[in-house]
Amino acid sequence: MARGGSVLDPHVLAHLLSGRAADDPLAAPTERERRVLDLVAEGLTNTGIAKRLQFSERSVESHVRHVLGTRLPSN
């Protein structure tokens, strides 16, 4: 991550950004969620993302939690 890599596995990130959630066509990421995920992929912290997008840290945390909680494939 110090070299600008992502903390997320590339396959997981591709799934999250694809908008294809498990059988839920309404679960595509919102524009705000996509912007947050793009910055997560760049390796920014929640604090860094909040500053860059001029969101509260709490909003960033909420977007990340929502996306990761609703879009990861179940086993």
Residue, then its C-alpha position, 0 to 999 in steps of 0.5 A: m500500500a505504501r507504493g500506491g497499491s490497493v489493500l483489496d484483492p483485484h478480483v474483489l475490487a473488480h466485483l465491487l466496481s462491476g455493479r453486479a451484486a448477487d442477484d440484485p439489480l438495484a444494488a449497483p454502486t451509487e456514484r458516491e460509492r464508486r468515487v469512494l471505492d476508486l480512492v480506496a483502490e488507490g490506497l487512501t485512508n478513510t480520512g484521506i478520502a473524506k478530505r479529497l471528496q469533502f465528505s465527513e469521515r463518517s460518510v466515507e465509512s458508511h459508504v465503504r461499509h455499505v458496499l463491502g457489506t452488500r456486494l461481496p459474494s457469499n460462500 
